[in-house]
Amino acid sequence: MAWFKRSTSNITTKIRKDIPDGVWIKVPTTGETVHRRELVSNFWVDPSSGYHFRVGSAEYFEYIFDKAPKLLGENIRSVDALDFVDRKPYKDRLVEAEKKSGLTDAIKVGKGKVDGLDMVVACMDFAFIGGSMGSVVGERISLAIDEARKSTCPLVIISQSGGARMMESVLSLMQLAKITSKLALFHEEGGLYISYMTNPTTGGVTASYAMLGDVNIAEPGALIGFAGPRVIRQTIGRDLPEGFQTSEYLLEHGFLDFIVKRPSIKRKLAQVARLLAPKATK
């Protein structure tokens, strides 16, 4: 019995072999497909094109820390202080986001060893309401800064956000001033703050702490900007340079110190810390 037959131009099999969803991943920039196992083993970076897929806080902590860090501020949770409702109540969105993402808010803070060095890392996560910056994000980053000040160790903030959380209105915008003030104190005391921008870093996050690092670094191809291209074009009435909001363009124009591929981030953070905060790394 033949297990295949020839059609007009192709050979088709009689036995259908199903491929589970998510085994083969399409690369947005090239259209090629890559096996999930290959991406996982390469920090979710396409080996051929170098395209960096978006990953969450759990992955960044795994890539950066020597072992699982001590989590800080997980007990701080968002509340619906304004009884905000758009298509659904904000309190329902919070429950839905936590259930879907497995996160308690759009940022995780951990303290641990990075290549043997003490470091505090605050990592935003796009999976929780688009990585939006609300009151809890502000409070947890403030907690991270306080811990870095107390421990006299370097601070890393990994940005991945669509901007301020509109459901918290002015309470969200107040976090810009709060975090900026805390970073100013940290700077005055000689603390080292490394800002690590990933795709996307936009809105109020870019307008505040993402661009205030003693060292500003980013992943290749990351979207970094305040407003979207369409809004800017309508405001200034001019066409914009191609790729003007990419990390490569920002590096060329002096807004970034360097670009780091994800597999090298742990080594680079430790290298910067040893160079710029030698007392804190002893």
C-alpha positions as CSV (number, residue, x, y, z in Angstrom):
1,M,0.0,0.0,0.0
2,A,1.4,3.4,-1.0
3,W,1.6,5.9,1.9
4,F,1.9,8.9,-0.5
5,K,0.5,10.1,-3.8
6,R,1.8,12.5,-6.4
7,S,-0.4,15.5,-7.2
8,T,0.2,17.8,-10.2
9,S,3.5,19.2,-8.8
10,N,4.0,17.9,-5.3
11,I,4.0,14.7,-3.3
12,T,1.4,14.5,-0.6
13,T,1.4,12.0,2.3
14,K,-1.7,10.2,3.5
15,I,-0.6,10.4,7.1
16,R,-1.0,13.9,8.6
17,K,1.7,14.8,11.1
18,D,0.5,17.5,13.4
19,I,3.0,20.0,14.7
20,P,2.2,21.4,18.1
21,D,1.6,25.2,18.2
22,G,4.6,27.2,19.1
23,V,7.3,24.7,18.0
24,W,8.2,26.8,15.0
25,I,8.5,30.5,15.5
26,K,8.3,33.0,12.6
27,V,11.0,35.8,12.7
28,P,9.1,39.1,12.0
29,T,12.0,40.8,10.2
30,T,12.9,38.0,7.8
31,G,9.8,35.8,7.6
32,E,11.9,32.7,8.3
33,T,10.9,30.1,10.8
34,V,13.1,28.9,13.7
35,H,12.7,26.0,16.1
36,R,11.6,27.1,19.5
37,R,14.4,25.0,21.1
38,E,17.0,26.9,19.1
39,L,15.7,30.2,20.2
40,V,15.5,29.2,23.9
41,S,19.1,28.0,23.9
42,N,20.1,31.3,22.3
43,F,18.4,33.7,24.7
44,W,15.5,34.2,22.3
45,V,17.7,35.7,19.7
46,D,17.5,34.5,16.1
47,P,20.9,33.0,15.3
48,S,20.7,34.1,11.6
49,S,19.3,37.6,11.6
50,G,20.1,38.6,15.2
51,Y,16.4,39.6,15.8
52,H,15.7,39.9,19.5
53,F,12.3,38.4,20.5
54,R,10.6,40.1,23.4
55,V,11.1,38.2,26.7
56,G,9.8,38.8,30.2
57,S,11.3,39.6,33.6
58,A,11.7,35.9,34.5
59,E,13.9,35.3,31.5
60,Y,16.0,38.5,32.2
61,F,16.5,37.4,35.8
62,E,17.6,34.0,34.6
63,Y,20.1,35.5,32.1
64,I,21.5,38.1,34.4
65,F,21.7,36.6,37.9
66,D,24.1,33.9,38.9
67,K,21.2,32.2,40.7
68,A,17.6,33.0,41.6
69,P,17.6,36.5,43.3
70,K,15.8,37.6,46.4
71,L,12.6,39.3,45.2
72,L,11.6,42.6,46.7
73,G,8.2,44.4,46.9
74,E,6.1,41.5,45.6
75,N,3.6,42.3,48.4
76,I,3.0,45.7,46.9
77,R,-0.1,45.5,44.6
78,S,-2.1,47.8,42.5
79,V,-5.5,49.1,43.6
80,D,-8.3,50.9,41.7
81,A,-8.0,54.2,43.7
82,L,-10.0,56.1,41.1
83,D,-12.7,53.6,40.3
84,F,-11.6,53.8,36.7
85,V,-13.8,52.3,34.0
86,D,-13.3,52.3,30.2
87,R,-14.4,49.1,28.4
88,K,-14.2,47.3,31.7
89,P,-13.4,48.3,35.3
90,Y,-9.7,48.7,36.1
91,K,-10.0,46.3,39.0
92,D,-11.1,43.6,36.5
93,R,-8.2,44.4,34.3
94,L,-5.8,43.9,37.2
95,V,-7.2,40.5,38.0
96,E,-7.2,39.5,34.3
97,A,-3.6,40.7,33.8
98,E,-2.3,38.8,36.9
99,K,-4.1,35.6,35.8
100,K,-2.9,35.8,32.2
101,S,0.7,36.8,32.9
102,G,1.4,35.1,36.3
103,L,2.8,38.5,37.5
104,T,1.7,40.7,40.3
105,D,2.5,43.9,38.4
106,A,4.5,45.2,35.4
107,I,7.8,45.0,37.2
108,K,9.9,42.7,39.3
109,V,12.8,43.7,41.6
110,G,15.5,41.3,42.6
111,K,18.7,41.5,44.5
112,G,21.5,39.0,43.9
113,K,24.9,38.2,42.4
114,V,25.7,39.1,38.8
115,D,29.0,37.4,37.9
116,G,29.8,37.4,41.6
117,L,28.9,41.1,42.2
118,D,26.0,42.3,44.3
119,M,23.4,44.1,42.2
120,V,19.8,45.2,42.4
121,V,17.8,44.7,39.2
122,A,14.4,46.1,38.5
123,C,12.9,44.6,35.3
124,M,9.7,45.8,33.7
125,D,7.5,43.2,31.9
126,F,5.3,44.0,28.9
127,A,3.0,41.0,29.6
128,F,1.3,42.9,32.4
129,I,-0.9,45.6,30.8
130,G,1.8,46.5,28.3
131,G,4.5,47.1,30.9
132,S,2.6,50.3,31.8
133,M,4.0,52.4,34.6
134,G,1.5,52.7,37.5
135,S,1.9,53.4,41.2
136,V,3.2,49.9,42.0
137,V,5.9,50.2,39.3
138,G,7.0,53.5,40.9
139,E,7.0,52.1,44.4
140,R,8.9,49.0,43.5
141,I,11.5,51.0,41.6
142,S,11.8,53.3,44.6
143,L,12.3,50.3,46.8
144,A,15.0,49.0,44.4
145,I,16.8,52.4,44.6
146,D,16.6,52.4,48.4
147,E,18.0,48.9,48.5
148,A,20.9,49.8,46.2
149,R,21.7,52.9,48.3
150,K,21.6,50.9,51.5
151,S,23.8,48.1,50.1
152,T,26.0,50.5,48.1
153,C,25.7,48.3,45.1
154,P,25.0,49.1,41.4
155,L,21.4,49.5,40.3
156,V,20.0,48.2,36.9
157,I,16.6,49.1,35.6
158,I,15.4,47.2,32.5
159,S,12.8,49.2,30.7
160,Q,10.0,47.5,28.6
161,S,6.9,49.6,28.5
162,G,4.2,51.3,26.5
163,G,4.3,54.3,28.9
164,A,2.2,55.6,31.8
165,R,-0.8,53.6,32.9
166,M,-3.8,55.7,31.9
167,M,-6.1,53.9,34.3
168,E,-4.3,55.6,37.2
169,S,-4.3,59.0,35.6
170,V,-2.2,61.6,37.5
171,L,-1.1,59.0,40.1
172,S,0.8,57.3,37.3
173,L,2.4,60.5,36.1
174,M,3.5,61.3,39.7
175,Q,5.8,58.3,39.5
176,L,8.1,60.1,37.0
177,A,9.0,62.8,39.6
178,K,9.2,60.3,42.4
179,I,11.6,57.9,40.7
180,T,13.7,60.8,39.3
181,S,14.1,62.3,42.7
182,K,15.2,59.0,44.2
183,L,17.7,58.5,41.4
184,A,19.1,62.0,42.0
185,L,19.8,61.1,45.6
186,F,21.4,57.8,44.5
187,H,23.6,59.8,42.1
188,E,24.6,62.3,44.7
189,E,25.8,59.5,46.9
190,G,28.0,58.1,44.2
191,G,25.7,55.2,43.2
192,L,26.0,53.6,39.8
193,Y,22.7,53.4,37.8
194,I,22.7,51.4,34.5
195,S,19.6,51.8,32.3
196,Y,19.0,48.9,30.0
197,M,16.3,49.6,27.3
198,T,14.5,46.8,25.5
199,N,11.8,46.7,22.9
200,P,9.7,48.8,23.4
201,T,10.7,51.6,25.7
202,T,8.2,54.5,25.2
203,G,6.1,57.2,26.8
204,G,6.7,58.4,30.3
205,V,9.3,55.7,31.0
206,T,11.5,57.2,28.2
207,A,10.8,60.7,29.4
208,S,12.1,59.9,32.9
209,Y,14.2,57.1,34.3
210,A,15.0,55.2,31.2
211,M,17.2,58.0,29.9
212,L,18.8,59.0,33.2
213,G,21.3,56.2,33.6
214,D,25.0,56.9,34.3
215,V,25.3,54.4,31.5
216,N,22.5,54.0,28.9
217,I,22.5,50.8,26.9
218,A,19.9,49.0,24.7
219,E,19.3,45.8,22.8
220,P,19.7,45.8,19.0
221,G,16.6,47.0,17.1
222,A,14.7,48.2,20.2
223,L,12.0,50.8,19.7
224,I,12.8,53.7,22.0
225,G,11.0,57.0,22.0
226,F,8.4,59.2,23.7
227,A,5.5,59.6,21.2
228,G,4.7,57.4,18.2
229,P,5.9,58.4,14.6
230,R,2.4,59.4,13.5
231,V,1.9,61.8,16.4
232,I,5.3,63.4,15.9
233,R,4.7,63.7,12.2
234,Q,1.4,65.4,12.7
235,T,2.9,67.8,15.4
236,I,6.0,69.0,13.5
237,G,4.5,68.6,10.0
238,R,7.6,66.9,8.6
239,D,8.7,63.5,7.4
240,L,10.9,61.6,9.8
241,P,14.2,59.9,9.2
242,E,13.8,56.1,8.6
243,G,14.4,54.1,11.8
244,F,14.8,57.3,13.9
245,Q,13.4,55.6,17.0
246,T,15.6,52.5,16.9
247,S,18.4,51.9,19.3
248,E,20.9,52.0,16.4
249,Y,19.7,55.5,15.5
250,L,19.9,56.7,19.1
251,L,23.4,55.3,19.5
252,E,24.5,57.2,16.4
253,H,23.1,60.4,17.7
254,G,24.5,60.2,21.2
255,F,21.5,59.1,23.3
256,L,23.0,55.7,24.1
257,D,26.4,54.6,25.3
258,F,26.4,51.3,23.5
259,I,24.2,48.4,22.2
260,V,24.5,45.0,23.8
261,K,23.2,41.7,22.4
262,R,21.2,39.8,24.9
263,P,23.6,36.8,25.3
264,S,26.3,39.3,26.4
265,I,24.3,41.3,28.9
266,K,25.4,39.6,32.0
267,R,29.1,40.0,31.2
268,K,28.6,43.6,30.1
269,L,26.8,44.6,33.3
270,A,29.5,43.1,35.4
271,Q,32.2,44.8,33.3
272,V,30.6,48.2,33.6
273,A,30.1,47.8,37.4
274,R,33.8,46.8,37.9
275,L,35.0,49.8,35.9
276,L,32.7,52.5,37.2
277,A,31.8,51.3,40.8
278,P,35.0,49.6,41.9
279,K,34.4,50.3,45.7
280,A,30.9,48.7,45.4
281,T,32.2,45.6,43.7
282,K,34.9,44.6,46.2
